[in-house]
Amino acid sequence: MKKLIYAMTIPLLWACQPQEQKAANLTYPESNKVDTTDIYFGTEVPDPYRWLEDDNSEETANWVKAQNEVTDSYLNNIDFRDKVKARLTALEDYEKVSAPFKRGDYYYFYKNDGLQNQSVLYRVKNFDDEPEVFLDPNTFSEDGTTALGGLSFSNDYKYTAYNISEGGSDWRTAYIMDTETKELLDDEVKWIKFSGMSWYKDGFYYQLFDEPKEGDELSAANQYGKVYYHKVGSDQSADELVYSNPDNAENRFGAGVSDDERFLFIYSYVGTSGNELYVKDLSNPNSDFIPIITGFDNDHYIVDNDGDDLIIHTNLDAPNNRIVRVSYQNPTPENWEDMIAETENVMSASTAGGNIFTSYLIDAKTAIRQYDYQGNLIRDVELPGIGTAGGFGGAQEDEELFYTFTSFTTPSSVYRYNIASGESDLHSRPELDFDPEVYETKQIFYTSKDGTEVPMFIVHKKGIELNGKNPTWLYSYGGFNISLQPSFSTSRLVWLENGGVFAMPNIRGGGEYGEEWHKAGTKLQKVNVFEDFIAAGEYLINEGYTSSEYLALQGGSNGGLLVGATINMRPDLAKVAFPMVGVMDMLRYQNFTIGRAWSADYGTSEDSEEMFKYLYSYSPVHNIDPDATYPAVMVTTADHDDRVVPAHSFKYAATLQEKNPNNPNPLLIRIETKAGHGAGMSTEKRIELYSDMYSYAWYNMGVIPEIAKKDM
């Protein structure tokens, strides 16, 4: 590889200059280009920044340092940035308490006093008692960047297994402690990824990937997943291999044990949707795994078992999902009997107290129904309002459960639900400096390019003037069957209380309207997702909420791809864009970590010439227009992101800067350290991130937020 040469960072002196001149003073770090070309079905595709895929090289480290210096210098010149951070910090500083869950004699719940980097797990025997600290993730590292990744109690509650994530990585290391004494045992189980810990007797099942080579931990492809069983008190080297598929490198697995420890279920995946399902009778040591359903065209999971009968949630022959019952002796689909039929709304299910609770999405809002194990409707659960409810799950012996309810303007509150009577009582509600009556939320439906009606939530202060000048934050995702629902965000309050509008469209590719809605935004229909997002922005502009000069776009991961593709297609749509931890190289994404699993949504450049050409036509890094005027872009990524490796963002930012060096708006990249794809991010780092994003947006819109005017 050629030696790389970097330009010196020139001091940035624009604090008092007109906005249109701010980017003109930027000198971006020089990004060396190499002669790398791939050939796809006869088409040559240059990849001049391939060297940035090496996250261990000194050249990449120097490039990252130089880019961060430019970005930090730019952000440091925003006069009101510290005030934005102070307000975000003040709003975040309130007590947050999760819904309790009961394990044995104790109720457990997470609580954050306000600005703790990680929430602490407490327990009580009675809610009148003084809470006891059970596990404090803030003690895992001095800087708060090591997070609790998962927690699982043995079925007799004697042991607690928990795993940790360091610096935001998807890799997990599991530890075991005595539940009663909180004494940590010697067990250490490493290289767990995308896996729970499912207990059976005095051990648990988990998914293991082979230990990567030193230096490749955050980028090497994760292949040949295997299910192992770890017995308490043993060394990991003695763990028993339970299930694998050595003939398919892309196979990944999940393992689940029925509450009565009768059955072990294996979920087999090759993508992010669709799975096979197998069952083994653990009461018979000589039993084999029996296939319940094979093939990866549909999604299925076990709700529970009722003796020999298995209760299965599936979208086979039911795009919006149904629940079926079948005997373990003959579990294949031709023997399935409908227990709770499909409806016009997407349904998921959980159990508690010998009942099944089904959750329905009705235009992205929650409705809950309670059924018995024969599929008879007991009641429609009355919720506190229109919003998002979650947590209707528990043990068979439970007489009550705790659920959360939230909306865009309702902080997450916890309710105690009596399973027999159906009555809900408020258990806890946070107190913070916020008046929900000042704001309003509406849901509208707009028309996308191909005539599809798409819902969108819009949140803002009551009485705003539709004059086209309201700073507006447009956020969406559009992929992997993931549904976006109303939820409360303290960081979003800073945007709203300063006169901003927040808009969230439920675009295709998500799961809000079932598998058909999801499929309509995948593979050769992926551009529908971008068109839906563009149409959302056009609606907000046409209705007078905002204009292109006051519109910011945000999306993360698959949503980062969404933003990157959108501004290539319509660079004139918005003033500011935040492609966060995005999938930006659609021709090579499958070569890193878990990337190949996304092919169910995207397809790959290797599949066919048609698929290659389609991906090439919208891949953000390959479609940057040197003649376009791009919005002010701030790409965000992190050094420990091993879900969407930072090389995507590195190559995209380098290409954007190279092809548009004189763009009137800045084209920056913000690279976080000791952080990953987002999960487990410390409170401090989250506050810093949103302080930078909001400040960057207002600054480039030429807007001084109200919070900055108070002391002027």
DRENNUDREN-787582 format. One record per residue (C-alpha): residue number from 1; x negated, y negated, z negated. Coordinates in nm, 3 decimals. Example, Ala and Ser with C-alpha at 12.3 -4.5 7.8 and 13.67 -1.06 7.14 Angstrom:
% DRENNUDREN-787582
1,-1.230,0.450,-0.780
2,-1.367,0.106,-0.714
% end
This chain:
% DRENNUDREN-787582
1,0.000,0.000,0.000
2,-0.124,-0.348,0.083
3,-0.233,-0.580,-0.190
4,0.047,-0.815,-0.293
5,-0.001,-1.190,-0.306
6,0.228,-1.415,-0.511
7,0.280,-1.787,-0.488
8,0.222,-1.983,-0.805
9,0.543,-2.090,-0.973
10,0.582,-2.464,-0.926
11,0.733,-2.654,-1.222
12,1.099,-2.731,-1.160
13,1.198,-3.096,-1.209
14,1.563,-3.142,-1.120
15,1.747,-3.208,-1.444
16,1.851,-3.557,-1.340
17,1.888,-3.498,-0.970
18,2.215,-3.463,-0.779
19,2.343,-3.107,-0.764
20,2.286,-3.062,-0.391
21,1.914,-3.124,-0.442
22,1.862,-2.873,-0.723
23,1.785,-2.573,-0.504
24,1.569,-2.776,-0.268
25,1.296,-2.793,-0.535
26,1.286,-2.418,-0.587
27,0.983,-2.219,-0.479
28,1.061,-1.851,-0.493
29,0.788,-1.598,-0.570
30,0.639,-1.451,-0.255
31,0.761,-1.095,-0.200
32,0.517,-0.896,0.006
33,0.660,-0.691,0.293
34,0.541,-0.345,0.391
35,0.582,-0.156,0.716
36,0.836,0.104,0.610
37,1.106,0.217,0.851
38,1.362,0.496,0.822
39,1.543,0.648,1.117
40,1.909,0.741,1.079
41,2.067,0.918,1.376
42,1.831,0.738,1.610
43,1.870,0.396,1.449
44,1.557,0.240,1.301
45,1.617,0.066,0.968
46,1.326,-0.134,0.819
47,1.282,-0.124,0.443
48,1.012,-0.387,0.380
49,1.066,-0.398,0.004
50,1.044,-0.023,-0.055
51,0.753,-0.088,-0.292
52,0.995,-0.246,-0.540
53,1.144,0.099,-0.597
54,0.833,0.185,-0.798
55,0.929,0.060,-1.143
56,0.594,0.167,-1.288
57,0.364,-0.027,-1.056
58,0.170,-0.335,-1.156
59,0.289,-0.506,-0.837
60,0.654,-0.461,-0.937
61,0.581,-0.581,-1.291
62,0.414,-0.894,-1.156
63,0.709,-0.958,-0.923
64,0.954,-0.921,-1.211
65,0.753,-1.161,-1.426
66,0.733,-1.419,-1.148
67,1.106,-1.399,-1.074
68,1.198,-1.434,-1.440
69,0.974,-1.740,-1.472
70,1.159,-1.913,-1.190
71,1.499,-1.816,-1.329
72,1.410,-1.913,-1.686
73,1.275,-2.250,-1.570
74,1.595,-2.318,-1.379
75,1.819,-2.222,-1.670
76,1.611,-2.420,-1.918
77,1.689,-2.736,-1.724
78,2.063,-2.703,-1.780
79,2.125,-2.958,-2.055
80,2.438,-2.799,-2.200
81,2.313,-2.439,-2.202
82,2.233,-2.444,-2.575
83,2.580,-2.578,-2.654
84,2.739,-2.299,-2.454
85,2.531,-2.046,-2.643
86,2.620,-2.205,-2.977
87,2.991,-2.187,-2.898
88,2.967,-1.827,-2.781
89,2.782,-1.741,-3.101
90,3.043,-1.913,-3.316
91,3.331,-1.737,-3.142
92,3.159,-1.399,-3.168
93,3.101,-1.444,-3.542
94,3.412,-1.275,-3.677
95,3.475,-0.934,-3.832
96,3.565,-0.665,-3.579
97,3.712,-0.336,-3.699
98,3.792,-0.031,-3.488
99,4.085,0.204,-3.526
100,4.015,0.454,-3.806
101,4.000,0.826,-3.738
102,4.027,1.101,-3.997
103,3.773,1.378,-4.037
104,3.813,1.601,-4.339
105,3.880,1.396,-4.652
106,3.757,1.070,-4.503
107,3.882,0.795,-4.277
108,3.600,0.666,-4.055
109,3.589,0.333,-3.875
110,3.339,0.103,-3.706
111,3.294,-0.252,-3.829
112,3.080,-0.540,-3.713
113,3.052,-0.828,-3.960
114,3.027,-1.071,-3.672
115,2.683,-1.106,-3.519
116,2.537,-0.766,-3.598
117,2.371,-0.626,-3.288
118,2.540,-0.288,-3.334
119,2.861,-0.193,-3.515
120,2.827,0.009,-3.835
121,3.021,0.330,-3.906
122,3.193,0.326,-4.247
123,3.413,0.575,-4.431
124,3.669,0.574,-4.712
125,3.890,0.835,-4.875
126,4.158,0.576,-4.939
127,4.188,0.238,-4.775
128,4.193,0.069,-5.116
129,3.841,0.202,-5.181
130,3.521,0.013,-5.115
131,3.395,0.129,-4.772
132,3.079,0.338,-4.771
133,2.820,0.297,-4.496
134,2.803,0.630,-4.316
135,2.572,0.544,-4.024
136,2.412,0.210,-3.939
137,2.272,0.192,-3.583
138,2.109,-0.143,-3.669
139,1.846,0.060,-3.853
140,1.752,0.255,-3.539
141,1.524,-0.025,-3.413
142,1.404,-0.362,-3.534
143,1.543,-0.557,-3.237
144,1.885,-0.392,-3.223
145,1.836,-0.247,-2.874
146,1.873,0.118,-2.980
147,2.242,0.207,-2.987
148,2.464,0.488,-3.106
149,2.554,0.684,-2.794
150,2.802,0.936,-2.933
151,2.923,1.110,-3.247
152,3.078,1.451,-3.311
153,3.182,1.632,-3.629
154,3.167,2.008,-3.671
155,3.510,2.166,-3.703
156,3.458,2.231,-4.074
157,3.325,1.872,-4.111
158,3.007,2.004,-4.270
159,2.780,1.851,-4.005
160,2.774,1.536,-3.798
161,2.585,1.524,-3.469
162,2.506,1.185,-3.324
163,2.297,1.074,-3.030
164,2.111,0.753,-2.964
165,2.031,0.549,-2.655
166,1.708,0.349,-2.646
167,1.699,0.021,-2.456
168,2.026,0.089,-2.276
169,1.912,0.409,-2.103
170,2.161,0.687,-2.024
171,1.922,0.940,-2.178
172,2.028,1.055,-2.523
173,1.852,1.223,-2.813
174,2.076,1.402,-3.066
175,2.028,1.435,-3.440
176,2.226,1.619,-3.708
177,2.302,1.520,-4.063
178,2.488,1.671,-4.355
179,2.825,1.494,-4.356
180,2.869,1.489,-4.732
181,2.516,1.388,-4.840
182,2.422,1.199,-4.519
183,2.088,1.381,-4.531
184,1.923,1.395,-4.189
185,1.820,1.745,-4.082
186,1.510,1.828,-3.881
187,1.700,1.897,-3.558
188,1.610,1.683,-3.254
189,1.774,1.760,-2.918
190,1.631,1.561,-2.626
191,1.706,1.493,-2.258
192,2.083,1.493,-2.297
193,2.264,1.293,-2.033
194,2.631,1.232,-1.944
195,2.738,1.475,-2.212
196,2.933,1.505,-2.530
197,2.851,1.743,-2.815
198,3.121,2.010,-2.850
199,3.102,2.205,-3.174
200,3.148,2.580,-3.209
201,3.085,2.728,-3.554
202,2.745,2.598,-3.673
203,2.622,2.452,-3.344
204,2.728,2.255,-3.039
205,2.731,2.272,-2.659
206,2.570,1.996,-2.455
207,2.440,1.921,-2.103
208,2.066,1.912,-2.050
209,1.861,1.793,-1.755
210,1.501,1.900,-1.709
211,1.249,1.668,-1.870
212,1.133,1.421,-1.602
213,0.771,1.357,-1.525
214,0.608,1.086,-1.731
215,0.686,0.750,-1.573
216,0.989,0.882,-1.381
217,1.234,0.881,-1.672
218,1.438,0.587,-1.541
219,1.437,0.657,-1.167
220,1.398,1.026,-1.082
221,1.704,1.210,-0.950
222,1.899,1.394,-1.221
223,1.954,1.743,-1.081
224,2.040,2.093,-1.197
225,2.243,2.010,-1.504
226,2.275,2.298,-1.750
227,2.496,2.370,-2.050
228,2.309,2.479,-2.362
229,2.412,2.577,-2.713
230,2.214,2.436,-3.005
231,2.240,2.603,-3.345
232,2.192,2.386,-3.652
233,1.849,2.428,-3.806
234,1.679,2.567,-3.497
235,1.423,2.417,-3.263
236,1.551,2.300,-2.926
237,1.323,2.551,-2.755
238,1.548,2.825,-2.898
239,1.869,2.679,-2.752
240,2.077,2.924,-2.552
241,2.150,2.864,-2.183
242,2.526,2.905,-2.148
243,2.611,2.788,-1.797
244,2.431,2.663,-1.486
245,2.440,2.675,-1.109
246,2.085,2.715,-0.976
247,2.218,2.718,-0.618
248,2.345,2.358,-0.632
249,2.108,2.084,-0.744
250,2.388,1.830,-0.772
251,2.603,2.031,-1.013
252,2.669,1.864,-1.347
253,2.875,2.004,-1.630
254,3.085,1.921,-1.929
255,3.168,2.163,-2.209
256,3.468,2.156,-2.440
257,3.584,2.385,-2.719
258,3.949,2.422,-2.818
259,4.039,2.299,-3.166
260,4.096,2.657,-3.284
261,3.752,2.756,-3.144
262,3.921,3.023,-2.933
263,3.816,2.895,-2.591
264,3.513,2.736,-2.427
265,3.593,2.528,-2.119
266,3.335,2.435,-1.856
267,3.396,2.136,-1.630
268,3.188,2.148,-1.311
269,3.123,1.827,-1.112
270,2.927,1.726,-0.805
271,3.069,1.373,-0.778
272,3.249,1.118,-0.991
273,3.591,1.260,-0.907
274,3.708,1.616,-0.857
275,3.604,1.908,-1.077
276,3.619,2.282,-1.115
277,3.740,2.431,-1.441
278,3.638,2.757,-1.609
279,3.735,2.922,-1.938
280,3.573,3.178,-2.166
281,3.742,3.356,-2.457
282,3.502,3.301,-2.746
283,3.689,3.550,-2.963
284,3.557,3.821,-2.730
285,3.175,3.816,-2.719
286,3.175,4.022,-2.399
287,3.415,3.801,-2.207
288,3.311,3.629,-1.886
289,3.391,3.282,-1.760
290,3.720,3.292,-1.570
291,3.785,3.031,-1.301
292,4.102,2.831,-1.363
293,4.056,2.630,-1.045
294,3.769,2.596,-0.800
295,3.687,2.325,-0.548
296,3.626,1.957,-0.606
297,3.927,1.798,-0.438
298,4.123,1.727,-0.758
299,4.077,1.633,-1.124
300,4.177,1.856,-1.414
301,4.120,1.861,-1.788
302,4.244,2.068,-2.081
303,4.489,1.885,-2.304
304,4.509,2.167,-2.560
305,4.589,2.533,-2.596
306,4.904,2.678,-2.752
307,4.797,3.026,-2.848
308,4.718,3.206,-2.522
309,4.869,2.925,-2.315
310,4.653,2.649,-2.172
311,4.797,2.299,-2.131
312,4.630,2.125,-1.836
313,4.637,1.769,-1.707
314,4.593,1.768,-1.329
315,4.646,1.567,-1.012
316,4.676,1.878,-0.794
317,4.992,1.822,-0.587
318,5.056,1.517,-0.807
319,4.848,1.203,-0.722
320,4.981,1.027,-1.035
321,4.909,1.334,-1.253
322,5.124,1.595,-1.425
323,5.085,1.836,-1.718
324,5.120,2.209,-1.663
325,5.125,2.518,-1.883
326,4.969,2.851,-1.789
327,4.864,3.172,-1.962
328,4.493,3.225,-2.018
329,4.538,3.574,-1.876
330,4.641,3.439,-1.532
331,4.526,3.076,-1.527
332,4.505,2.999,-1.154
333,4.728,2.728,-0.995
334,4.989,2.961,-0.845
335,5.088,3.045,-1.204
336,5.109,2.688,-1.330
337,5.444,2.567,-1.457
338,5.527,2.198,-1.487
339,5.551,2.088,-1.848
340,5.556,1.709,-1.800
341,5.626,1.615,-1.440
342,5.460,1.350,-1.230
343,5.626,1.006,-1.225
344,5.578,0.696,-1.011
345,5.322,0.571,-1.267
346,4.972,0.703,-1.337
347,4.959,0.916,-1.651
348,4.691,1.038,-1.893
349,4.742,1.249,-2.206
350,4.609,1.321,-2.554
351,4.731,1.510,-2.861
352,4.780,1.447,-3.233
353,4.990,1.605,-3.505
354,5.123,1.881,-3.280
355,5.252,1.632,-3.024
356,5.144,1.522,-2.679
357,5.115,1.150,-2.612
358,5.124,1.039,-2.250
359,4.996,0.698,-2.151
360,5.134,0.541,-1.833
361,5.000,0.253,-1.629
362,5.287,0.035,-1.513
363,5.130,-0.233,-1.295
364,4.813,-0.196,-1.508
365,5.003,-0.234,-1.838
366,5.040,0.044,-2.097
367,5.350,0.246,-2.186
368,5.336,0.544,-2.426
369,5.565,0.847,-2.454
370,5.566,1.121,-2.717
371,5.645,1.486,-2.628
372,5.651,1.817,-2.812
373,5.453,2.119,-2.692
374,5.749,2.244,-2.489
375,5.746,1.927,-2.284
376,6.055,1.773,-2.445
377,6.056,1.395,-2.474
378,6.069,1.285,-2.838
379,6.059,0.910,-2.784
380,5.921,0.614,-2.593
381,5.672,0.459,-2.833
382,5.749,0.096,-2.907
383,5.434,-0.111,-2.862
384,5.369,-0.457,-3.012
385,5.393,-0.626,-2.673
386,5.284,-0.614,-2.311
387,4.918,-0.526,-2.289
388,4.678,-0.235,-2.335
389,4.716,0.031,-2.604
390,4.472,0.311,-2.675
391,4.384,0.571,-2.935
392,4.682,0.806,-2.943
393,4.479,1.109,-3.042
394,4.398,1.310,-3.350
395,4.390,1.650,-3.512
396,4.674,1.902,-3.516
397,4.727,1.855,-3.890
398,4.745,1.475,-3.876
399,5.068,1.309,-3.985
400,4.961,0.968,-3.866
401,4.729,0.811,-3.612
402,4.577,0.469,-3.554
403,4.589,0.291,-3.222
404,4.466,-0.040,-3.086
405,4.659,-0.300,-2.894
406,4.512,-0.590,-2.700
407,4.579,-0.830,-2.416
408,4.392,-1.117,-2.253
409,4.501,-1.348,-2.535
410,4.546,-1.094,-2.817
411,4.235,-0.980,-3.006
412,4.225,-0.604,-3.052
413,4.451,-0.523,-3.347
414,4.490,-0.185,-3.517
415,4.828,-0.023,-3.586
416,4.915,0.275,-3.804
417,5.163,0.508,-3.638
418,5.382,0.763,-3.821
419,5.400,1.060,-3.587
420,5.728,1.194,-3.729
421,5.923,0.867,-3.747
422,5.762,0.676,-3.459
423,5.718,0.365,-3.674
424,5.416,0.137,-3.628
425,5.272,-0.091,-3.895
426,4.994,-0.343,-3.856
427,4.679,-0.203,-4.017
428,4.427,-0.477,-3.939
429,4.403,-0.789,-3.728
430,4.090,-0.999,-3.673
431,4.072,-1.363,-3.771
432,3.888,-1.599,-3.541
433,3.886,-1.958,-3.424
434,4.137,-1.915,-3.144
435,4.500,-2.013,-3.084
436,4.666,-1.774,-2.836
437,4.964,-2.007,-2.796
438,4.748,-2.248,-2.599
439,4.709,-1.996,-2.314
440,4.932,-1.810,-2.073
441,4.893,-1.493,-1.870
442,5.082,-1.411,-1.555
443,5.074,-1.122,-1.314
444,5.128,-1.199,-0.948
445,5.116,-0.989,-0.631
446,4.932,-1.113,-0.325
447,4.895,-0.972,0.025
448,4.563,-0.830,0.144
449,4.438,-0.841,0.503
450,4.615,-0.519,0.608
451,4.944,-0.613,0.441
452,4.890,-0.419,0.116
453,5.041,-0.580,-0.194
454,4.779,-0.612,-0.470
455,4.846,-0.717,-0.832
456,4.636,-0.979,-1.007
457,4.632,-1.115,-1.362
458,4.570,-1.489,-1.401
459,4.488,-1.645,-1.740
460,4.448,-2.014,-1.824
461,4.555,-2.291,-2.057
462,4.919,-2.385,-2.042
463,4.997,-2.687,-1.832
464,4.692,-2.689,-1.607
465,4.721,-2.894,-1.290
466,4.705,-2.696,-0.966
467,4.481,-2.949,-0.797
468,4.218,-2.714,-0.656
469,3.955,-2.830,-0.906
470,3.983,-2.577,-1.188
471,3.665,-2.373,-1.236
472,3.784,-2.017,-1.171
473,3.621,-1.687,-1.256
474,3.725,-1.401,-1.026
475,3.632,-1.056,-1.157
476,3.704,-0.706,-1.028
477,3.561,-0.358,-0.979
478,3.741,-0.147,-0.718
479,3.598,0.201,-0.739
480,3.569,0.547,-0.892
481,3.934,0.566,-0.996
482,3.864,0.320,-1.281
483,4.158,0.107,-1.390
484,4.119,-0.252,-1.510
485,4.367,-0.344,-1.783
486,4.427,-0.654,-1.993
487,4.177,-0.685,-2.277
488,4.047,-0.953,-2.508
489,3.700,-1.103,-2.472
490,3.548,-1.365,-2.701
491,3.295,-1.457,-2.435
492,3.579,-1.524,-2.189
493,3.731,-1.770,-2.438
494,3.448,-2.013,-2.378
495,3.542,-2.024,-2.010
496,3.914,-2.061,-2.083
497,3.891,-2.322,-2.358
498,3.683,-2.544,-2.129
499,3.960,-2.556,-1.873
500,3.861,-2.249,-1.673
501,4.087,-1.997,-1.503
502,4.022,-1.624,-1.527
503,4.160,-1.395,-1.255
504,4.141,-1.015,-1.235
505,4.289,-0.837,-0.931
506,4.354,-0.461,-0.945
507,4.206,-0.390,-0.604
508,4.201,-0.059,-0.420
509,3.942,0.199,-0.516
510,4.059,0.177,-0.878
511,4.301,0.410,-1.052
512,4.586,0.171,-1.129
513,4.825,0.340,-0.885
514,4.689,0.692,-0.881
515,4.473,0.893,-0.649
516,4.616,0.744,-0.331
517,4.518,0.393,-0.446
518,4.174,0.525,-0.534
519,4.120,0.704,-0.202
520,4.229,0.393,-0.009
521,3.907,0.226,-0.127
522,3.658,0.505,-0.066
523,3.424,0.623,0.210
524,3.548,0.507,0.553
525,3.807,0.287,0.381
526,3.566,0.113,0.142
527,3.596,-0.222,0.322
528,3.958,-0.237,0.198
529,3.808,-0.310,-0.145
530,3.617,-0.612,-0.019
531,3.915,-0.740,0.179
532,4.136,-0.713,-0.131
533,3.883,-0.917,-0.329
534,3.850,-1.180,-0.058
535,4.230,-1.206,-0.035
536,4.243,-1.262,-0.413
537,4.005,-1.556,-0.380
538,4.205,-1.695,-0.088
539,4.526,-1.670,-0.291
540,4.374,-1.869,-0.578
541,4.256,-2.135,-0.333
542,4.581,-2.152,-0.135
543,4.792,-2.179,-0.451
544,4.583,-2.470,-0.580
545,4.425,-2.298,-0.878
546,4.081,-2.373,-0.740
547,3.879,-2.429,-0.424
548,3.563,-2.277,-0.281
549,3.362,-2.543,-0.464
550,3.492,-2.423,-0.803
551,3.518,-2.046,-0.758
552,3.278,-1.795,-0.920
553,3.270,-1.425,-0.834
554,3.159,-1.156,-1.079
555,3.134,-0.779,-1.067
556,2.909,-0.516,-1.220
557,2.773,-0.183,-1.093
558,3.019,-0.085,-0.817
559,3.150,-0.436,-0.879
560,2.800,-0.568,-0.805
561,2.828,-0.402,-0.466
562,3.169,-0.569,-0.434
563,3.025,-0.917,-0.492
564,2.721,-0.856,-0.271
565,2.931,-0.730,0.020
566,3.189,-1.008,-0.026
567,2.942,-1.295,-0.002
568,2.786,-1.137,0.306
569,3.129,-1.118,0.468
570,3.247,-1.456,0.338
571,2.958,-1.670,0.213
572,3.194,-1.970,0.222
573,3.447,-1.820,-0.020
574,3.288,-1.919,-0.350
575,3.040,-2.161,-0.503
576,2.878,-1.912,-0.741
577,2.829,-1.534,-0.734
578,2.711,-1.285,-0.996
579,2.632,-0.941,-0.852
580,2.548,-0.754,-1.172
581,2.353,-0.425,-1.187
582,2.487,-0.361,-0.838
583,2.459,-0.077,-0.589
584,2.301,-0.289,-0.314
585,2.119,-0.038,-0.091
586,2.392,0.187,0.043
587,2.153,0.389,0.256
588,1.930,0.511,-0.029
589,2.140,0.497,-0.348
590,2.170,0.877,-0.354
591,1.795,0.920,-0.409
592,1.788,0.787,-0.765
593,1.898,0.926,-1.104
594,2.268,1.016,-1.081
595,2.329,0.832,-0.754
596,2.422,1.133,-0.542
597,2.726,1.187,-0.764
598,2.873,0.866,-0.621
599,2.896,1.017,-0.273
600,3.256,1.122,-0.342
601,3.344,0.752,-0.334
602,3.085,0.622,-0.089
603,2.970,0.902,0.137
604,2.599,0.902,0.221
605,2.383,0.791,0.512
606,2.296,1.159,0.565
607,2.654,1.282,0.608
608,2.717,1.186,0.969
609,2.637,0.915,1.219
610,2.981,0.764,1.161
611,2.928,0.750,0.785
612,2.579,0.603,0.825
613,2.705,0.328,1.057
614,2.989,0.244,0.820
615,2.760,0.217,0.517
616,2.505,0.020,0.719
617,2.777,-0.224,0.824
618,2.843,-0.344,0.468
619,2.536,-0.249,0.263
620,2.453,-0.576,0.082
621,2.076,-0.562,0.128
622,2.109,-0.488,0.502
623,2.365,-0.754,0.595
624,2.223,-1.080,0.461
625,2.275,-1.354,0.719
626,1.975,-1.589,0.760
627,2.201,-1.852,0.919
628,2.466,-1.854,0.646
629,2.496,-2.091,0.352
630,2.520,-1.864,0.050
631,2.675,-1.961,-0.282
632,2.455,-2.005,-0.587
633,2.365,-1.644,-0.661
634,2.231,-1.505,-0.986
635,2.165,-1.134,-0.957
636,2.147,-0.962,-1.295
637,1.983,-0.630,-1.379
638,1.781,-0.469,-1.658
639,1.457,-0.277,-1.685
640,1.616,0.028,-1.856
641,1.908,0.067,-1.618
642,1.887,0.431,-1.513
643,2.244,0.440,-1.384
644,2.197,0.190,-1.101
645,1.821,0.155,-1.089
646,1.700,-0.209,-1.083
647,1.532,-0.152,-0.745
648,1.873,-0.217,-0.587
649,1.879,-0.567,-0.732
650,1.507,-0.625,-0.674
651,1.527,-0.547,-0.302
652,1.848,-0.745,-0.262
653,1.708,-1.057,-0.433
654,1.382,-1.038,-0.238
655,1.572,-1.013,0.090
656,1.812,-1.292,-0.001
657,1.527,-1.528,-0.088
658,1.322,-1.430,0.217
659,1.602,-1.480,0.468
660,1.746,-1.797,0.311
661,1.448,-1.987,0.166
662,1.615,-2.324,0.227
663,1.962,-2.230,0.107
664,2.110,-2.542,-0.058
665,2.218,-2.331,-0.355
666,1.974,-2.136,-0.576
667,1.924,-1.762,-0.518
668,1.792,-1.620,-0.844
669,1.757,-1.290,-1.027
670,1.777,-1.247,-1.404
671,1.599,-0.931,-1.524
672,1.670,-0.830,-1.884
673,1.425,-0.626,-2.090
674,1.515,-0.343,-2.328
675,1.861,-0.322,-2.178
676,2.034,-0.089,-1.938
677,2.353,-0.064,-1.739
678,2.555,-0.236,-2.012
679,2.658,0.024,-2.269
680,2.514,-0.040,-2.614
681,2.385,-0.388,-2.526
682,2.310,-0.577,-2.843
683,2.530,-0.868,-2.948
684,2.235,-1.106,-2.917
685,2.157,-1.004,-2.560
686,2.526,-1.016,-2.459
687,2.558,-1.372,-2.592
688,2.243,-1.477,-2.406
689,2.367,-1.321,-2.083
690,2.704,-1.496,-2.084
691,2.550,-1.824,-2.198
692,2.330,-1.813,-1.890
693,2.609,-1.709,-1.655
694,2.863,-1.970,-1.765
695,2.599,-2.244,-1.773
696,2.479,-2.147,-1.426
697,2.833,-2.147,-1.290
698,2.935,-2.486,-1.431
699,2.602,-2.643,-1.338
700,2.627,-2.537,-0.976
701,2.991,-2.642,-0.956
702,2.886,-2.986,-1.077
703,3.108,-2.945,-1.384
704,3.019,-3.062,-1.733
705,3.221,-2.840,-1.970
706,3.424,-3.002,-2.246
707,3.200,-2.848,-2.509
708,2.905,-3.046,-2.368
709,3.091,-3.379,-2.381
710,3.167,-3.375,-2.753
711,2.837,-3.526,-2.864
712,2.767,-3.734,-2.553
% end
